[in-house]
Amino acid sequence: MADALRLFGLRAVVTGAGGGIGEAIVRTLVKHGAEVLAIDSPNSGIETHFKGVRGVRGAPLDMKGADAVTKVGELAATELGVVDIVICNLSAQSEGPISDGDDEVLGRLISRKNDLVEGICHQLLPMMKSSPAGRIIVLGFNRSVFAKDGSDSYAKSEAAIADLTRRLAAETAPFGINANYIQLGAIMTPESRRVFNNDKKLRDFCIQRSAAKRLGEPVDVAKVALFLATDDSVFVSGTGIMVDGGVASS
């Protein structure tokens, strides 16, 4: 872990890169020598967000567009040519925190996320096959997406990400590529800050639920993403790492 340039020469695609967890991951990868294509929405200012940061190319893209997946492939081909690392950080779009029983809303979010992740990975797979260090990392939903009474829905979302990741791991293993996921606890991002400002009971619940008795920071996730992006994770595939500070005992 001491090698400051342990990703030197590797090229990464990071979605949702304009703030919060995505930004922390981009800055961590670049710090360790990677070249990064940072993708975020057209109104995120991603084109200039990393101005002055060597090794980052910002590209605006509406991930809700029908051709978003194809455009990710086109951007990667134009900007990088070869892809070693893919980090799918795709935020949820719901009107409010999801409670248990909101199966229709949860199902739509999971289906949309799965479609985007699989589509992006399939678009980039041809560019990853020649990589000596292919890595796919999928980020789960932030705990702030779910209401205080949404623990079962949260668990269902993790199960869906786990199933998706195992499929990707099996599909890409013949090419020496591994695929893993990071299951998020309550991480303080700009989106979750807005949620917690409106629902302080949910914020307090998330803090008390964590054995660490605090909300997570984007850099907490970025450090785990770094591990999964390096050779340290070469024999780890189809699995997930919880980044939630531990669950407090009852």
Secondary structure, DSSP 8 states (H G I E B T S, - for coil): ---TTTTTT-EEEEESTTSHHHHHHHHHHHHTT-EEEEEE-GGGTHHHHTTT-TTEEEEE--TTSTTHHHHHHHHHHHHTSS--EEEE------SS-B-TT-HHHHHHHHHHHHHHHHHHHHHHHHHHTT-TT-EEEEE---GGGB-TT-HHHHHHHHHHHHHHHHHHHHHHGGGT-EEEEEEE-SB--HHHHHHHHH-HHHHHHHHHHBTT-S-B-HHHHHHHHHHHHSGGGTT--S-EEEESS-B---
